[in-house]
């Protein structure tokens, strides 16, 4: 898929968000195929989605459908699993086959096209539906989905979020221990999950931390600053479009979802970034050696990073990076001093310039 900057028609921006009717439906979309991935999703990721502040909460807020975008050979295992039955008890659950889109290891294209196919399948209901774009290896803190839908119901057409990675080999034993008491629901409060995650950051996340000069990521799309042992703040170029209520039906998708969905489906740019881990927190499980080929010794060089970012970032990506996202289990956000925020803002401006 060719990656091209989106051009926003400002005349559309003045009309598409005015007097929109109330949201009528939520459609949760998750692409997942292959036995190993489905098993991990059903037994580790999904239980955190079933926490009361996530799928149960949004199903009470608006009629909710959960769509599994998967392959035909995985259907029998999916439907027989207790997790599927638990999910079906909360909201309408359907299976949509995407075998025709699964090609080799080009996961990004398959995921993007699967999402688009599921959106277009809603037909006339599209503009009255909020689509949640979910990822199967996400562990979600309790209340995160509720936050997202509240902001859409308040009038936003797109919600963007940032996350970070933790080491899967360390996360699974911890999560499994918690699930012993209730294997069907994993109820993790944001500060509990955040406190644990800070001690198990993935090497790729550490390499994106600009005030940790021992290693850097040669192909970064996000940057972090470690304020102290309890606080991480981030500036993201590439952000996850967790929710979109499309503003128009005739959108054209010509690049991967995290490049094109917001500009194409929300041309008004009526978009909000969630900036506090108390409101929304997701950690991504990745094997320890994930992205190891991109990790290089020594500090990140601003000139090289700026040159690399100029090769692929769009206007939306650069707009994303102007917002600071705070990840911390600290109760009082006042402990994040102005000094640290000014220091990081200066560093990021030097890249933009």
N, C-alpha and C positions, 0 to 999 in steps of 0.2 A: 504494500500500500504506500503510495506517495504521500509524504508529509509536507503539507503546504500551510502557511499561515492563513487563518480564516479572516475574511473581510466582513466586518460587521456593518450592516446597512442601518444607519442611524434613523432613517425614516420608519423602519420597522420597530425600532426601539421605542418610539413614541406611541405605538398603537397596540402592540401585542399583549402588554401586561395590564392594560386598563380594563377595569370591570370584568375581570375573569370570574366565572361562577365558582362556587365552593368545590373543593376537591371531592370527587365521587368514589375513587378507588385507589388502592395501592397495589402495585404489582412488583413483587420481589423476584429478581432474576439471578440465578447462580449457575454459571457454566461449570460442570464438573463431569469428567469421564475417566474411565480406567479404574479397575478394582481398587488399587492401592490408594488412589486419591479420594475415591468415594468413601472408602472405609474410614480414612482419617477425617474426612469432613463430617461423616455421620457420628463418629465416636468422640471427636475432640472439638471441632469448630461449631457444629450445629448445637450441641448442648449449651454453649455460651449465647447463641442466638435465641435460645428458648428461655433465657432468664426473663423474669416478669417485665422488666423495663424495655425489652427488645421486641421480639415478634408478638408476644401476647399483648403488650401495650399498644402497638400500632394497629393490631387487629380490632382492638376496642375503639380506636379513634376513627377508623374508616374500614369499609369492606376490603379485605386483603386476600390476595391470591399469591401463592408461592409457586414459581415455575422452575423446575429443574431442567436445565439444558444439557442433555446427555446423549449417550449412544444407546442403540437398541439392545446391545448385548449386556448392558449394565442395568436394564430395567428390572429384571427379576430380583436381583440382589437388593436394589434400591427399595422396591415395594415391600420386600419381606423383612427389612430391617426395622427394629423397634423405633429407631429415630424417625423413620418415615411416618410411622403410625402416630408418634407423638406430635410431629409437625402437622399432620392431617387433622389432628384433634383441635388444633389452634386456628388454622385457617385453611381455606380451599387450597389443595395441593395438586399440581398437575405435572406431567412429564412431557417435555417437548424434545423430539429427536433432532440431533444436529450432525448425524453421521456424514451428510453431504458437505459439511463444513470442516470436518476434522481431517487435516492433511499434515502428516509428519510432525515436525516440532515447531511449526509456526503458530504457537499458542495465541499470540496477540491478535493475529488476524482472525483465527477461529472464534475467540472470545468476542471480538468486536462485531463480527458478522452475526454471531448467535444473539447478542444483545439486540442488534438492529432488527433481526427477523422477529424476535419476540415483541418488540415495540410496534412494528408495523402490523402484527397480527391482531392488535387491539382495534384497528379500524377507526370507526367514528368515535370510540371512547378515548382515543389517544390523548387529546388535549385536556381531558378531565381526569387523567390518571397520573399518579406519581410513581415513577419507576425507581426502585432501589436496585443499584448495580452492586451485587455482592460477590465476594471472592472467597473460595472455599477454604483457604488456609488462614483466614482471619479469626483471631480470638477477640471477641467483642465484650467490652465492659458493660455491665448492666446499666440500662438507661440510654445508651448511645443511639439506638434506632428511634426511640421516642423523641430525643432532641432533634433529630433530622426532620422527622415528620412535623413536629411543632413548627419548625421554621418554614416549611413548605406551606402549612396551613395558614401561617401568618402572612404569606404573600410572596415568598421567594420562589423562583422557578428553577433554580439550580443550587445545590449545596456541594461545596468542595471541602475535602478533609485531607490532612496529612497523617502519616503513620510512620512507624519505624519497625525494624526487624529485630527479633530475638533468636537465640540459638535453639533450633528445634530439639536437638539431642538433650538439652537441659530443660526445656519447657515441658516436654511430654511426661517425664516422671512426676514433675510437680502437679501438672494438670490431672494426671491419672490418679494421684493420691487424693486429690480433692473430689474427683468423681466417684471414689469408692463409696462415699456416703449416699450419693444420688447420681447414678450413671446417666440419667436422662437430662439433667439440668445443671449447668455450670454457671452459678450466680457469682460473678466477680465484680465487686464494687470498683469504680475507677481508681481510687487511691490504693486499694489493695493490689490490683493488677500493675499499676504504675510503679509502686514500691518494689515489687518483685522484678519487673522488667528492667529497671535501671541497673540491677546487679547481673543481668544476663544479656546485655546488648550484643547484637551480632557484630562480628568483625567488620562487615560492610557499613554498619551504622557508626561504629567507632571511627572508621576511616573517613567518614563524612564529617567528622567533628573537627572544626577548624582550629580550635585551641588545644588539640592533641596532635602535635607535630611529628610523631614517630612514623605515621603511615597516612596515606591519602588514597582516595578512590579516583582512578584515572578517567572514569566515565560517570561522574556524579550528576544526579538530577535534583539533589536536595543537600542542604548544608545545616549542620547542627553546631550549637555552642553549649558546652557543658558549664553551667553557671556554678554549680557545686555538686556534692554527691547526691543531692535530692532533686535537682532541676536540670532539665534539658530544654533548650528552646531551638526552634527550627524555622528555617526559611525554605520553602519548597518551590521549585520550578514546576515539576510534574506533580500534580495533585490528583487524588482519586475523586471522580465525580460520583459521589455516593448516591445522590438523588437528583432526578430531573423531572419536572413537569413540562413537557414540550410546549413551545409557544406556537409551533406551526407543524403541519403535516408533511410538507414537501421539502424536508431537509435532505441534504446530500452528504453522505459520509465517504470521505476519500482518504482517510488515514485512521490510525488506531484510536480507540475510544478516548483515551486520556489526552489526545490532541484535538479531536474534532467534535466530540459530543456537546460540550458547552457552547462553543461558538456557533455550531450549526443548529442546535435545538433551542438555544436561549440567546438569540441575536440581540435582545435588549440588554444583555449583560446584567440582568436582575438576579445576581448571584451572591451568595454569602459564603465566606470561609469560616468554619468553626475553629476557634483559636484557643480553646481551653480543654485540657484532658479531663476535667471534671464533667464537661458536657458530652464529649465524644472521645472515646479511646479505643483504638484497635491496635493490637500488635500482630505482626506477620511472622509466622513460623517459617524459618528457612534453615536448611542444613548448614553446618558450620563452614563448609567449603564453598558455599554459594558466592558467586562473583569473585572468587579468590584470584582469578586471572587479572582482575582489574585493580587489585590492591597493590600499591607501590610504596616503597620506603620513603621516608622524609615528608616534609610539610607540603601542603597544597600551594602551588605557585599561582598567584592571582592572575598574571598575564596569560598563562596557559589555560586556566579555568575559564577566563572571560572569552578567549578565542574559541574554546570548545563549545561553550554555551551559545555563542553567536551562530554556530553552525546549525543548531536544531531548534532552539527555543522560539516559540511564537509570541505574539503580543500578549496572549492570555497567560502563557507561562511566566513572562516577565512581570505581569501584573500580580500573579500569585506570589512571587518572591518578595513583594513589598510588605507582606503581612507576616508578623511573628506568631508562631504557634507555640504555646507553652505546655510542656509536659512535666507535671510535678505532683507528688502526693501531699505537698505542703498545704495546710488548711488556709493560711492567709497568703493571698497573692501579693500583698504589699512587700513581702520579703524579696520579691524580684525587684531589685533596686533600679532606679533610673540609670545609674551608672552602667550597669550591664547592658541594658537595652540600648543605650546610646552607643556603647562600644560596638555591639554587634551591628547596629544600623550603619555605623561608619564603615565597617568591614564590607558589608554587602553593597553599599553605595560604590565602593571602590571597584567592585566587580562590574556593576552596571555601567560605570563610566569608562 
